Amino acid sequence: MLILRCVEDKSYQEIGLILGKNSASLRKKYERTSAKFRKYYAQVKGVGVYEYGQGSGFEKTV
């Protein structure tokens, strides 16, 4: 999902069609998954999550 959303720049509607899921549930799952990724990435880099930043840097502002 992260790859579809961030790398391939797919909308939640497109991802929903690909995965056969509701776009609203995908949006929540993306939020949870990206938060876990940020936490893991911050641990690997040796910085706190809040030092690294709240946003993943991948989200687009619409």
N, CA, C, O and CB atoms as a CASP TS submission, in Angstrom:
PFRMAT TS
TARGET T0000
AUTHOR 0000-0000-0000
METHOD Language model
MODEL 1
PARENT N/A
ATOM      1  N   MET     1       0.819  -1.187   0.000  1.00  0.00           N
ATOM      2  CA  MET     1       0.000   0.000   0.000  1.00  0.00           C
ATOM      3  C   MET     1       0.866   1.256   0.000  1.00  0.00           C
ATOM      4  O   MET     1       0.577   2.212  -0.719  1.00  0.00           O
ATOM      5  CB  MET     1      -0.933  -0.005   1.198  1.00  0.00           C
ATOM      6  N   LEU     2       1.921   1.254   0.800  1.00  0.00           N
ATOM      7  CA  LEU     2       2.813   2.414   0.823  1.00  0.00           C
ATOM      8  C   LEU     2       3.439   2.650  -0.550  1.00  0.00           C
ATOM      9  O   LEU     2       3.584   3.793  -0.984  1.00  0.00           O
ATOM     10  CB  LEU     2       3.912   2.223   1.879  1.00  0.00           C
ATOM     11  N   ILE     3       3.801   1.588  -1.215  1.00  0.00           N
ATOM     12  CA  ILE     3       4.408   1.729  -2.535  1.00  0.00           C
ATOM     13  C   ILE     3       3.390   2.255  -3.533  1.00  0.00           C
ATOM     14  O   ILE     3       3.700   3.138  -4.332  1.00  0.00           O
ATOM     15  CB  ILE     3       4.981   0.387  -3.016  1.00  0.00           C
ATOM     16  N   LEU     4       2.174   1.716  -3.491  1.00  0.00           N
ATOM     17  CA  LEU     4       1.137   2.198  -4.404  1.00  0.00           C
ATOM     18  C   LEU     4       0.841   3.676  -4.173  1.00  0.00           C
ATOM     19  O   LEU     4       0.678   4.437  -5.127  1.00  0.00           O
ATOM     20  CB  LEU     4      -0.143   1.376  -4.239  1.00  0.00           C
ATOM     21  N   ARG     5       0.773   4.075  -2.921  1.00  0.00           N
ATOM     22  CA  ARG     5       0.401   5.451  -2.591  1.00  0.00           C
ATOM     23  C   ARG     5       1.564   6.426  -2.796  1.00  0.00           C
ATOM     24  O   ARG     5       1.381   7.500  -3.369  1.00  0.00           O
ATOM     25  CB  ARG     5      -0.088   5.527  -1.149  1.00  0.00           C
ATOM     26  N   CYS     6       2.740   6.059  -2.334  1.00  0.00           N
ATOM     27  CA  CYS     6       3.863   7.004  -2.324  1.00  0.00           C
ATOM     28  C   CYS     6       4.716   6.947  -3.586  1.00  0.00           C
ATOM     29  O   CYS     6       5.065   7.987  -4.144  1.00  0.00           O
ATOM     30  CB  CYS     6       4.735   6.742  -1.129  1.00  0.00           C
ATOM     31  N   VAL     7       5.047   5.767  -4.031  1.00  0.00           N
ATOM     32  CA  VAL     7       5.943   5.634  -5.168  1.00  0.00           C
ATOM     33  C   VAL     7       5.169   5.729  -6.487  1.00  0.00           C
ATOM     34  O   VAL     7       5.552   6.469  -7.393  1.00  0.00           O
ATOM     35  CB  VAL     7       6.704   4.305  -5.090  1.00  0.00           C
ATOM     36  N   GLU     8       4.079   4.971  -6.577  1.00  0.00           N
ATOM     37  CA  GLU     8       3.322   4.961  -7.825  1.00  0.00           C
ATOM     38  C   GLU     8       2.285   6.074  -7.884  1.00  0.00           C
ATOM     39  O   GLU     8       1.621   6.246  -8.906  1.00  0.00           O
ATOM     40  CB  GLU     8       2.644   3.626  -8.004  1.00  0.00           C
ATOM     41  N   ASP     9       2.140   6.830  -6.805  1.00  0.00           N
ATOM     42  CA  ASP     9       1.268   8.007  -6.753  1.00  0.00           C
ATOM     43  C   ASP     9      -0.191   7.700  -7.120  1.00  0.00           C
ATOM     44  O   ASP     9      -0.832   8.459  -7.845  1.00  0.00           O
ATOM     45  CB  ASP     9       1.803   9.072  -7.681  1.00  0.00           C
ATOM     46  N   LYS    10      -0.698   6.577  -6.608  1.00  0.00           N
ATOM     47  CA  LYS    10      -2.090   6.179  -6.859  1.00  0.00           C
ATOM     48  C   LYS    10      -3.008   6.848  -5.848  1.00  0.00           C
ATOM     49  O   LYS    10      -2.613   7.105  -4.710  1.00  0.00           O
ATOM     50  CB  LYS    10      -2.248   4.637  -6.793  1.00  0.00           C
ATOM     51  N   SER    11      -4.230   7.126  -6.269  1.00  0.00           N
ATOM     52  CA  SER    11      -5.236   7.672  -5.349  1.00  0.00           C
ATOM     53  C   SER    11      -5.804   6.529  -4.513  1.00  0.00           C
ATOM     54  O   SER    11      -5.603   5.357  -4.830  1.00  0.00           O
ATOM     55  CB  SER    11      -6.379   8.414  -6.131  1.00  0.00           C
ATOM     56  N   TYR    12      -6.515   6.881  -3.442  1.00  0.00           N
ATOM     57  CA  TYR    12      -7.139   5.850  -2.620  1.00  0.00           C
ATOM     58  C   TYR    12      -8.186   5.084  -3.418  1.00  0.00           C
ATOM     59  O   TYR    12      -8.374   3.889  -3.194  1.00  0.00           O
ATOM     60  CB  TYR    12      -7.774   6.470  -1.372  1.00  0.00           C
ATOM     61  N   GLN    13      -8.865   5.748  -4.338  1.00  0.00           N
ATOM     62  CA  GLN    13      -9.854   5.080  -5.181  1.00  0.00           C
ATOM     63  C   GLN    13      -9.179   4.043  -6.081  1.00  0.00           C
ATOM     64  O   GLN    13      -9.689   2.934  -6.246  1.00  0.00           O
ATOM     65  CB  GLN    13     -10.621   6.112  -6.034  1.00  0.00           C
ATOM     66  N   GLU    14      -8.033   4.405  -6.661  1.00  0.00           N
ATOM     67  CA  GLU    14      -7.303   3.468  -7.519  1.00  0.00           C
ATOM     68  C   GLU    14      -6.782   2.282  -6.712  1.00  0.00           C
ATOM     69  O   GLU    14      -6.854   1.138  -7.159  1.00  0.00           O
ATOM     70  CB  GLU    14      -6.137   4.180  -8.222  1.00  0.00           C
ATOM     71  N   ILE    15      -6.263   2.562  -5.534  1.00  0.00           N
ATOM     72  CA  ILE    15      -5.762   1.484  -4.679  1.00  0.00           C
ATOM     73  C   ILE    15      -6.919   0.572  -4.268  1.00  0.00           C
ATOM     74  O   ILE    15      -6.766  -0.648  -4.211  1.00  0.00           O
ATOM     75  CB  ILE    15      -5.048   2.061  -3.422  1.00  0.00           C
ATOM     76  N   GLY    16      -8.072   1.171  -3.984  1.00  0.00           N
ATOM     77  CA  GLY    16      -9.256   0.385  -3.639  1.00  0.00           C
ATOM     78  C   GLY    16      -9.654  -0.565  -4.746  1.00  0.00           C
ATOM     79  O   GLY    16     -10.026  -1.708  -4.479  1.00  0.00           O
ATOM     80  N   LEU    17      -9.582  -0.110  -5.990  1.00  0.00           N
ATOM     81  CA  LEU    17      -9.897  -0.981  -7.120  1.00  0.00           C
ATOM     82  C   LEU    17      -8.880  -2.110  -7.251  1.00  0.00           C
ATOM     83  O   LEU    17      -9.241  -3.252  -7.533  1.00  0.00           O
ATOM     84  CB  LEU    17      -9.949  -0.171  -8.415  1.00  0.00           C
ATOM     85  N   ILE    18      -7.617  -1.782  -7.046  1.00  0.00           N
ATOM     86  CA  ILE    18      -6.556  -2.788  -7.157  1.00  0.00           C
ATOM     87  C   ILE    18      -6.697  -3.855  -6.066  1.00  0.00           C
ATOM     88  O   ILE    18      -6.605  -5.051  -6.340  1.00  0.00           O
ATOM     89  CB  ILE    18      -5.168  -2.116  -7.068  1.00  0.00           C
ATOM     90  N   LEU    19      -6.922  -3.404  -4.822  1.00  0.00           N
ATOM     91  CA  LEU    19      -6.959  -4.325  -3.690  1.00  0.00           C
ATOM     92  C   LEU    19      -8.360  -4.843  -3.368  1.00  0.00           C
ATOM     93  O   LEU    19      -8.517  -5.756  -2.557  1.00  0.00           O
ATOM     94  CB  LEU    19      -6.390  -3.651  -2.480  1.00  0.00           C
ATOM     95  N   GLY    20      -9.375  -4.261  -4.003  1.00  0.00           N
ATOM     96  CA  GLY    20     -10.748  -4.683  -3.731  1.00  0.00           C
ATOM     97  C   GLY    20     -11.226  -4.265  -2.349  1.00  0.00           C
ATOM     98  O   GLY    20     -11.966  -4.997  -1.692  1.00  0.00           O
ATOM     99  N   LYS    21     -10.799  -3.087  -1.913  1.00  0.00           N
ATOM    100  CA  LYS    21     -11.151  -2.584  -0.575  1.00  0.00           C
ATOM    101  C   LYS    21     -11.819  -1.223  -0.689  1.00  0.00           C
ATOM    102  O   LYS    21     -11.740  -0.564  -1.725  1.00  0.00           O
ATOM    103  CB  LYS    21      -9.896  -2.491   0.331  1.00  0.00           C
ATOM    104  N   ASN    22     -12.473  -0.815   0.381  1.00  0.00           N
ATOM    105  CA  ASN    22     -13.119   0.484   0.498  1.00  0.00           C
ATOM    106  C   ASN    22     -12.049   1.568   0.645  1.00  0.00           C
ATOM    107  O   ASN    22     -11.100   1.388   1.408  1.00  0.00           O
ATOM    108  CB  ASN    22     -14.101   0.507   1.701  1.00  0.00           C
ATOM    109  N   SER    23     -12.185   2.688  -0.069  1.00  0.00           N
ATOM    110  CA  SER    23     -11.161   3.734  -0.014  1.00  0.00           C
ATOM    111  C   SER    23     -11.068   4.384   1.364  1.00  0.00           C
ATOM    112  O   SER    23      -9.985   4.811   1.765  1.00  0.00           O
ATOM    113  CB  SER    23     -11.448   4.796  -1.060  1.00  0.00           C
ATOM    114  N   ALA    24     -12.177   4.467   2.097  1.00  0.00           N
ATOM    115  CA  ALA    24     -12.137   5.052   3.448  1.00  0.00           C
ATOM    116  C   ALA    24     -11.326   4.172   4.392  1.00  0.00           C
ATOM    117  O   ALA    24     -10.539   4.683   5.189  1.00  0.00           O
ATOM    118  CB  ALA    24     -13.567   5.243   4.003  1.00  0.00           C
ATOM    119  N   SER    25     -11.509   2.856   4.311  1.00  0.00           N
ATOM    120  CA  SER    25     -10.734   1.960   5.175  1.00  0.00           C
ATOM    121  C   SER    25      -9.269   1.953   4.771  1.00  0.00           C
ATOM    122  O   SER    25      -8.390   1.811   5.621  1.00  0.00           O
ATOM    123  CB  SER    25     -11.300   0.536   5.122  1.00  0.00           C
ATOM    124  N   LEU    26      -9.001   2.104   3.479  1.00  0.00           N
ATOM    125  CA  LEU    26      -7.609   2.174   3.024  1.00  0.00           C
ATOM    126  C   LEU    26      -6.909   3.417   3.539  1.00  0.00           C
ATOM    127  O   LEU    26      -5.726   3.376   3.876  1.00  0.00           O
ATOM    128  CB  LEU    26      -7.548   2.146   1.506  1.00  0.00           C
ATOM    129  N   ARG    27      -7.637   4.519   3.602  1.00  0.00           N
ATOM    130  CA  ARG    27      -7.055   5.765   4.109  1.00  0.00           C
ATOM    131  C   ARG    27      -6.616   5.587   5.569  1.00  0.00           C
ATOM    132  O   ARG    27      -5.521   6.009   5.943  1.00  0.00           O
ATOM    133  CB  ARG    27      -8.075   6.934   3.987  1.00  0.00           C
ATOM    134  N   LYS    28      -7.466   4.965   6.389  1.00  0.00           N
ATOM    135  CA  LYS    28      -7.106   4.721   7.798  1.00  0.00           C
ATOM    136  C   LYS    28      -5.930   3.751   7.884  1.00  0.00           C
ATOM    137  O   LYS    28      -5.009   3.951   8.676  1.00  0.00           O
ATOM    138  CB  LYS    28      -8.321   4.160   8.588  1.00  0.00           C
ATOM    139  N   LYS    29      -5.968   2.707   7.070  1.00  0.00           N
ATOM    140  CA  LYS    29      -4.875   1.734   7.087  1.00  0.00           C
ATOM    141  C   LYS    29      -3.573   2.400   6.669  1.00  0.00           C
ATOM    142  O   LYS    29      -2.519   2.101   7.231  1.00  0.00           O
ATOM    143  CB  LYS    29      -5.189   0.543   6.160  1.00  0.00           C
ATOM    144  N   TYR    30      -3.632   3.307   5.681  1.00  0.00           N
ATOM    145  CA  TYR    30      -2.439   4.029   5.260  1.00  0.00           C
ATOM    146  C   TYR    30      -1.891   4.877   6.399  1.00  0.00           C
ATOM    147  O   TYR    30      -0.682   4.903   6.624  1.00  0.00           O
ATOM    148  CB  TYR    30      -2.746   4.907   4.047  1.00  0.00           C
ATOM    149  N   GLU    31      -2.770   5.571   7.120  1.00  0.00           N
ATOM    150  CA  GLU    31      -2.326   6.397   8.239  1.00  0.00           C
ATOM    151  C   GLU    31      -1.614   5.559   9.293  1.00  0.00           C
ATOM    152  O   GLU    31      -0.554   5.947   9.785  1.00  0.00           O
ATOM    153  CB  GLU    31      -3.512   7.128   8.864  1.00  0.00           C
ATOM    154  N   ARG    32      -2.192   4.409   9.642  1.00  0.00           N
ATOM    155  CA  ARG    32      -1.572   3.533  10.640  1.00  0.00           C
ATOM    156  C   ARG    32      -0.251   2.965  10.128  1.00  0.00           C
ATOM    157  O   ARG    32       0.740   2.929  10.858  1.00  0.00           O
ATOM    158  CB  ARG    32      -2.524   2.388  11.015  1.00  0.00           C
ATOM    159  N   THR    33      -0.242   2.527   8.885  1.00  0.00           N
ATOM    160  CA  THR    33       0.962   1.926   8.314  1.00  0.00           C
ATOM    161  C   THR    33       2.093   2.941   8.182  1.00  0.00           C
ATOM    162  O   THR    33       3.245   2.632   8.485  1.00  0.00           O
ATOM    163  CB  THR    33       0.651   1.320   6.953  1.00  0.00           C
ATOM    164  N   SER    34       1.769   4.141   7.735  1.00  0.00           N
ATOM    165  CA  SER    34       2.818   5.152   7.596  1.00  0.00           C
ATOM    166  C   SER    34       3.367   5.578   8.956  1.00  0.00           C
ATOM    167  O   SER    34       4.555   5.880   9.072  1.00  0.00           O
ATOM    168  CB  SER    34       2.281   6.372   6.846  1.00  0.00           C
ATOM    169  N   ALA    35       2.513   5.605   9.993  1.00  0.00           N
ATOM    170  CA  ALA    35       2.986   5.926  11.341  1.00  0.00           C
ATOM    171  C   ALA    35       3.953   4.848  11.836  1.00  0.00           C
ATOM    172  O   ALA    35       4.976   5.162  12.444  1.00  0.00           O
ATOM    173  CB  ALA    35       1.793   6.069  12.316  1.00  0.00           C
ATOM    174  N   LYS    36       3.630   3.582  11.578  1.00  0.00           N
ATOM    175  CA  LYS    36       4.525   2.485  11.966  1.00  0.00           C
ATOM    176  C   LYS    36       5.847   2.583  11.204  1.00  0.00           C
ATOM    177  O   LYS    36       6.917   2.363  11.770  1.00  0.00           O
ATOM    178  CB  LYS    36       3.855   1.113  11.702  1.00  0.00           C
ATOM    179  N   PHE    37       5.762   2.914   9.920  1.00  0.00           N
ATOM    180  CA  PHE    37       6.978   3.053   9.124  1.00  0.00           C
ATOM    181  C   PHE    37       7.848   4.181   9.642  1.00  0.00           C
ATOM    182  O   PHE    37       9.061   4.016   9.767  1.00  0.00           O
ATOM    183  CB  PHE    37       6.634   3.293   7.663  1.00  0.00           C
ATOM    184  N   ARG    38       7.250   5.331   9.948  1.00  0.00           N
ATOM    185  CA  ARG    38       8.016   6.459  10.477  1.00  0.00           C
ATOM    186  C   ARG    38       8.698   6.077  11.786  1.00  0.00           C
ATOM    187  O   ARG    38       9.855   6.434  12.011  1.00  0.00           O
ATOM    188  CB  ARG    38       7.103   7.680  10.689  1.00  0.00           C
ATOM    189  N   LYS    39       7.988   5.353  12.650  1.00  0.00           N
ATOM    190  CA  LYS    39       8.554   4.946  13.931  1.00  0.00           C
ATOM    191  C   LYS    39       9.740   4.002  13.718  1.00  0.00           C
ATOM    192  O   LYS    39      10.795   4.168  14.331  1.00  0.00           O
ATOM    193  CB  LYS    39       7.478   4.269  14.805  1.00  0.00           C
ATOM    194  N   TYR    40       9.556   3.019  12.848  1.00  0.00           N
ATOM    195  CA  TYR    40      10.631   2.079  12.558  1.00  0.00           C
ATOM    196  C   TYR    40      11.831   2.799  11.933  1.00  0.00           C
ATOM    197  O   TYR    40      12.973   2.566  12.328  1.00  0.00           O
ATOM    198  CB  TYR    40      10.130   0.967  11.624  1.00  0.00           C
ATOM    199  N   TYR    41      11.569   3.665  10.966  1.00  0.00           N
ATOM    200  CA  TYR    41      12.634   4.393  10.289  1.00  0.00           C
ATOM    201  C   TYR    41      13.407   5.279  11.268  1.00  0.00           C
ATOM    202  O   TYR    41      14.630   5.384  11.178  1.00  0.00           O
ATOM    203  CB  TYR    41      12.057   5.240   9.153  1.00  0.00           C
ATOM    204  N   ALA    42      12.706   5.908  12.188  1.00  0.00           N
ATOM    205  CA  ALA    42      13.358   6.753  13.186  1.00  0.00           C
ATOM    206  C   ALA    42      14.255   5.914  14.095  1.00  0.00           C
ATOM    207  O   ALA    42      15.338   6.353  14.481  1.00  0.00           O
ATOM    208  CB  ALA    42      12.309   7.511  14.021  1.00  0.00           C
ATOM    209  N   GLN    43      13.798   4.702  14.438  1.00  0.00           N
ATOM    210  CA  GLN    43      14.620   3.817  15.271  1.00  0.00           C
ATOM    211  C   GLN    43      15.890   3.409  14.527  1.00  0.00           C
ATOM    212  O   GLN    43      16.973   3.388  15.111  1.00  0.00           O
ATOM    213  CB  GLN    43      13.818   2.563  15.689  1.00  0.00           C
ATOM    214  N   VAL    44      15.762   3.090  13.262  1.00  0.00           N
ATOM    215  CA  VAL    44      16.911   2.678  12.462  1.00  0.00           C
ATOM    216  C   VAL    44      17.912   3.823  12.324  1.00  0.00           C
ATOM    217  O   VAL    44      19.123   3.613  12.389  1.00  0.00           O
ATOM    218  CB  VAL    44      16.456   2.199  11.074  1.00  0.00           C
ATOM    219  N   LYS    45      17.391   5.036  12.134  1.00  0.00           N
ATOM    220  CA  LYS    45      18.256   6.207  11.990  1.00  0.00           C
ATOM    221  C   LYS    45      18.790   6.704  13.327  1.00  0.00           C
ATOM    222  O   LYS    45      19.713   7.518  13.354  1.00  0.00           O
ATOM    223  CB  LYS    45      17.505   7.323  11.300  1.00  0.00           C
ATOM    224  N   GLY    46      18.230   6.231  14.435  1.00  0.00           N
ATOM    225  CA  GLY    46      18.719   6.628  15.744  1.00  0.00           C
ATOM    226  C   GLY    46      18.202   7.964  16.230  1.00  0.00           C
ATOM    227  O   GLY    46      18.825   8.596  17.083  1.00  0.00           O
ATOM    228  N   VAL    47      17.077   8.405  15.705  1.00  0.00           N
ATOM    229  CA  VAL    47      16.457   9.642  16.166  1.00  0.00           C
ATOM    230  C   VAL    47      15.060   9.334  16.665  1.00  0.00           C
ATOM    231  O   VAL    47      14.464   8.325  16.290  1.00  0.00           O
ATOM    232  CB  VAL    47      16.419  10.708  15.040  1.00  0.00           C
ATOM    233  N   GLY    48      14.543  10.210  17.510  1.00  0.00           N
ATOM    234  CA  GLY    48      13.180  10.038  17.980  1.00  0.00           C
ATOM    235  C   GLY    48      12.195  10.352  16.872  1.00  0.00           C
ATOM    236  O   GLY    48      12.514  11.088  15.939  1.00  0.00           O
ATOM    237  N   VAL    49      11.005   9.798  16.973  1.00  0.00           N
ATOM    238  CA  VAL    49       9.975  10.023  15.970  1.00  0.00           C
ATOM    239  C   VAL    49       9.671  11.507  15.859  1.00  0.00           C
ATOM    240  O   VAL    49       9.495  12.030  14.758  1.00  0.00           O
ATOM    241  CB  VAL    49       8.702   9.237  16.311  1.00  0.00           C
ATOM    242  N   TYR    50       9.609  12.192  17.006  1.00  0.00           N
ATOM    243  CA  TYR    50       9.271  13.610  16.981  1.00  0.00           C
ATOM    244  C   TYR    50      10.429  14.465  16.505  1.00  0.00           C
ATOM    245  O   TYR    50      10.219  15.563  15.991  1.00  0.00           O
ATOM    246  CB  TYR    50       8.833  14.065  18.350  1.00  0.00           C
ATOM    247  N   GLU    51      11.666  13.968  16.672  1.00  0.00           N
ATOM    248  CA  GLU    51      12.816  14.688  16.132  1.00  0.00           C
ATOM    249  C   GLU    51      12.824  14.590  14.617  1.00  0.00           C
ATOM    250  O   GLU    51      13.174  15.546  13.925  1.00  0.00           O
ATOM    251  CB  GLU    51      14.131  14.138  16.715  1.00  0.00           C
ATOM    252  N   TYR    52      12.436  13.421  14.104  1.00  0.00           N
ATOM    253  CA  TYR    52      12.447  13.190  12.665  1.00  0.00           C
ATOM    254  C   TYR    52      11.298  13.912  11.989  1.00  0.00           C
ATOM    255  O   TYR    52      11.423  14.352  10.846  1.00  0.00           O
ATOM    256  CB  TYR    52      12.378  11.699  12.363  1.00  0.00           C
ATOM    257  N   GLY    53      10.173  14.037  12.692  1.00  0.00           N
ATOM    258  CA  GLY    53       9.031  14.750  12.116  1.00  0.00           C
ATOM    259  C   GLY    53       7.780  13.905  12.119  1.00  0.00           C
ATOM    260  O   GLY    53       7.856  12.677  12.082  1.00  0.00           O
ATOM    261  N   GLN    54       6.640  14.546  12.164  1.00  0.00           N
ATOM    262  CA  GLN    54       5.360  13.855  12.181  1.00  0.00           C
ATOM    263  C   GLN    54       5.004  13.291  10.815  1.00  0.00           C
ATOM    264  O   GLN    54       4.511  12.167  10.721  1.00  0.00           O
ATOM    265  CB  GLN    54       4.271  14.789  12.652  1.00  0.00           C
ATOM    266  N   GLY    55       5.242  14.043   9.772  1.00  0.00           N
ATOM    267  CA  GLY    55       4.882  13.594   8.427  1.00  0.00           C
ATOM    268  C   GLY    55       5.941  12.689   7.849  1.00  0.00           C
ATOM    269  O   GLY    55       7.120  12.791   8.190  1.00  0.00           O
ATOM    270  N   SER    56       5.517  11.811   6.977  1.00  0.00           N
ATOM    271  CA  SER    56       6.455  10.904   6.345  1.00  0.00           C
ATOM    272  C   SER    56       7.213  11.578   5.222  1.00  0.00           C
ATOM    273  O   SER    56       8.244  11.080   4.769  1.00  0.00           O
ATOM    274  CB  SER    56       5.736   9.690   5.825  1.00  0.00           C
ATOM    275  N   GLY    57       6.692  12.733   4.764  1.00  0.00           N
ATOM    276  CA  GLY    57       7.301  13.391   3.639  1.00  0.00           C
ATOM    277  C   GLY    57       6.729  12.932   2.320  1.00  0.00           C
ATOM    278  O   GLY    57       7.060  13.477   1.267  1.00  0.00           O
ATOM    279  N   PHE    58       5.857  11.916   2.374  1.00  0.00           N
ATOM    280  CA  PHE    58       5.278  11.365   1.163  1.00  0.00           C
ATOM    281  C   PHE    58       3.889  11.891   0.892  1.00  0.00           C
ATOM    282  O   PHE    58       3.424  11.852  -0.247  1.00  0.00           O
ATOM    283  CB  PHE    58       5.241   9.878   1.245  1.00  0.00           C
ATOM    284  N   GLU    59       3.209  12.388   1.928  1.00  0.00           N
ATOM    285  CA  GLU    59       1.831  12.814   1.758  1.00  0.00           C
ATOM    286  C   GLU    59       1.756  14.047   0.886  1.00  0.00           C
ATOM    287  O   GLU    59       2.664  14.878   0.868  1.00  0.00           O
ATOM    288  CB  GLU    59       1.182  13.082   3.104  1.00  0.00           C
ATOM    289  N   LYS    60       0.683  14.146   0.182  1.00  0.00           N
ATOM    290  CA  LYS    60       0.425  15.331  -0.629  1.00  0.00           C
ATOM    291  C   LYS    60      -0.670  16.132   0.056  1.00  0.00           C
ATOM    292  O   LYS    60      -1.580  15.566   0.660  1.00  0.00           O
ATOM    293  CB  LYS    60       0.019  14.950  -2.095  1.00  0.00           C
ATOM    294  N   THR    61      -0.578  17.407  -0.039  1.00  0.00           N
ATOM    295  CA  THR    61      -1.624  18.268   0.491  1.00  0.00           C
ATOM    296  C   THR    61      -2.596  18.567  -0.638  1.00  0.00           C
ATOM    297  O   THR    61      -2.218  19.097  -1.683  1.00  0.00           O
ATOM    298  CB  THR    61      -1.035  19.583   1.097  1.00  0.00           C
ATOM    299  N   VAL    62      -3.846  18.221  -0.408  1.00  0.00           N
ATOM    300  CA  VAL    62      -4.854  18.428  -1.451  1.00  0.00           C
ATOM    301  C   VAL    62      -5.760  19.557  -1.051  1.00  0.00           C
ATOM    302  O   VAL    62      -6.684  19.899  -1.790  1.00  0.00           O
ATOM    303  CB  VAL    62      -5.672  17.149  -1.706  1.00  0.00           C
TER
END
